[in-house]
């Protein structure tokens, strides 16, 4: 069994020539992406299709971007990520449609054993899934094996160690559900600021 096969089946695995080659190719493409001017929109979008396994329409990722492997990542249409998105994507990361990702967010599929006698035995990797319409605030860390349900909001600075259901507001370290998204949220966009009290656009 190859190291990649071990990783895909949830066993401990180690870096080998195959994985190092995948990383080297990806890092070269990401370096090129990060060096592109912001106004080169078409070229940046085209390069995302070379970096990632699957990319929908109208995806915008701000530089700088950090990616490990790339080919195991899929990103749905309309997704936006602010600067310093880091993807430790040794295994699958699935990001849905219309996802908003704040600055300095890390999605990490890989970890190490807790016990020191086994910590150098290899790594483990488990998929991360982000549902459609999720908003992830700034400085959030999502750990291996986590699924975040559609429409949910993850508050800034959270460390997401376990699955978060759909349609909730969750935050903290570790991240926990605070409340469900409600009709109140359909009326107010921030504090006492109402959607229906907006001045008309010119």
C-alpha positions in Angstrom: 0.0 0.0 0.0 1.4 3.4 -1.0 1.6 6.3 1.4 -1.2 8.1 -0.6 -3.4 5.0 -0.4 -2.8 4.8 3.4 -3.7 8.5 3.7 -6.9 8.1 1.7 -8.1 5.2 3.9 -7.5 7.0 7.1 -4.2 5.2 8.2 -1.1 6.9 9.4 1.1 8.0 6.4 4.4 9.7 5.7 5.6 12.0 3.0 7.1 10.1 0.0 8.3 11.1 -3.4 4.7 11.1 -4.8 3.4 13.5 -2.2 6.5 15.8 -2.4 6.1 16.0 -6.2 2.4 17.0 -5.8 3.4 19.7 -3.3 6.2 21.0 -5.4 3.9 21.4 -8.5 1.2 23.0 -6.4 3.6 25.5 -4.7 5.0 26.6 -8.0 1.4 27.4 -9.3 0.5 29.1 -6.1 3.6 31.2 -6.2 2.7 32.3 -9.7 -0.9 33.1 -8.5 0.4 35.2 -5.6 2.7 37.2 -7.8 -0.1 38.1 -10.3 -1.5 41.7 -10.1 -5.1 41.9 -8.7 -6.4 43.4 -11.9 -5.4 40.3 -13.9 -8.7 38.8 -13.1 -9.1 36.4 -16.0 -5.5 35.0 -15.7 -6.0 34.5 -11.9 -9.3 32.7 -12.4 -7.7 30.4 -15.1 -4.8 29.6 -12.8 -7.2 28.5 -10.0 -8.4 25.7 -12.3 -4.8 24.5 -12.6 -4.2 24.7 -8.8 -7.4 23.0 -7.6 -9.3 19.8 -8.6 -12.6 21.6 -9.2 -13.5 25.3 -9.3 -16.9 26.8 -10.0 -17.7 30.1 -11.6 -17.0 33.5 -10.1 -14.6 32.3 -7.4 -12.3 34.9 -6.0 -9.4 34.2 -3.7 -7.3 37.1 -2.5 -3.5 36.9 -2.3 -1.5 35.6 -0.5 -2.8 32.1 -0.7 -1.1 29.0 0.7 -2.0 25.5 -0.6 -0.3 22.1 0.0 -1.5 19.9 -2.8 -4.4 21.5 -4.6 -5.8 18.7 -6.5 -8.0 17.4 -3.6 -9.8 20.7 -3.2 -13.1 21.6 -4.8 -14.6 25.1 -4.5 -18.2 26.0 -5.4 -19.4 28.9 -7.6 -19.6 32.4 -6.0 -17.1 31.6 -3.2 -14.9 34.4 -1.9 -11.9 34.2 0.4 -10.0 37.1 1.9 -6.2 37.2 2.2 -4.0 34.6 3.9 -6.3 31.6 3.3 -4.2 28.5 4.2 -5.3 25.0 3.0 -3.4 22.1 4.5 -5.1 19.9 1.9 -3.2 16.6 2.0 -6.7 15.1 1.6 -10.1 16.4 0.5 -11.4 19.9 1.2 -14.8 20.5 -0.2 -16.0 24.1 -0.1 -19.6 24.7 -1.2 -21.2 27.5 -3.2 -21.4 31.2 -2.1 -19.1 30.6 0.9 -17.5 33.6 2.5 -14.1 33.1 4.1 -12.5 35.9 6.2 -8.8 36.7 6.5 -6.3 34.4 8.0 -8.4 31.3 7.9 -6.8 27.8 8.0 -8.5 24.6 6.8 -6.3 21.7 8.0 -7.0 18.1 7.0 -3.8 16.7 8.7 -2.7 16.1 12.3 -0.4 14.1 14.4 -0.9 11.6 17.2 -1.2 13.0 20.7 1.0 10.5 22.5 4.7 11.5 22.2 5.8 7.9 21.6 3.6 7.7 18.5 3.8 11.3 17.3 6.6 10.5 14.8 4.9 7.4 13.5 3.3 9.4 10.7 0.4 11.8 10.0 -3.3 11.2 9.7 -5.6 13.1 7.2 -9.4 13.4 7.2 -11.6 15.4 4.8 -13.1 18.8 5.6 -16.5 19.8 4.2 -17.9 23.3 4.2 -21.6 23.6 3.1 -23.2 26.1 0.8 -23.6 29.7 2.0 -21.4 29.3 5.1 -19.6 32.4 6.4 -16.3 31.7 8.2 -15.0 34.7 10.1 -11.4 35.9 10.3 -8.7 33.9 12.1 -10.7 30.6 12.2 -9.0 27.2 12.3 -10.9 24.2 11.0 -9.4 20.9 12.1 -9.3 17.4 10.4 -12.6 15.6 9.7 -14.9 18.6 10.4 -18.1 19.3 8.4 -19.8 22.7 8.7 -23.5 22.6 7.6 -25.0 24.9 5.0 -25.8 28.5 5.9 -24.0 28.5 9.2 -21.8 31.3 10.6 -18.5 30.5 12.3 -17.4 33.5 14.5 -14.0 35.1 14.2 -11.2 33.4 16.1 -12.9 30.1 16.5 -11.2 26.7 16.6 -13.6 24.2 15.0 -12.8 20.7 16.3 -16.1 19.0 15.7 -19.0 19.1 13.2 -21.2 22.2 13.2 -24.9 21.7 12.0 -26.6 23.8 9.4 -28.3 27.1 10.0 -26.6 28.1 13.2 -24.2 30.7 14.6 -21.2 29.1 16.3 -18.0 30.4 17.8 -15.3 29.8 20.4 -12.3 27.7 21.1 -13.4 25.0 20.9 -16.2 26.2 18.6 -19.8 25.5 19.9 -23.2 26.3 18.7 -24.5 29.6 20.2 -28.0 29.8 18.5 -30.0 29.1 15.4 -30.2 31.6 12.5 -33.7 33.2 13.0 -36.2 35.6 11.5 -34.5 38.3 13.5 -31.5 37.9 11.3 -33.7 38.4 8.3 -34.7 41.9 9.6 -31.4 43.1 11.1 -28.0 43.0 9.5 -25.9 44.4 12.4 -27.0 45.4 15.9 -30.1 47.6 15.5 -29.5 48.2 11.8 -32.4 47.1 9.7 -32.4 45.9 6.1 -35.5 47.8 5.3 -34.0 51.2 6.4 -31.4 51.4 3.8 -31.1 54.6 1.7 -31.8 54.0 -2.0 -28.8 53.4 -4.3 -28.2 55.9 -7.0 
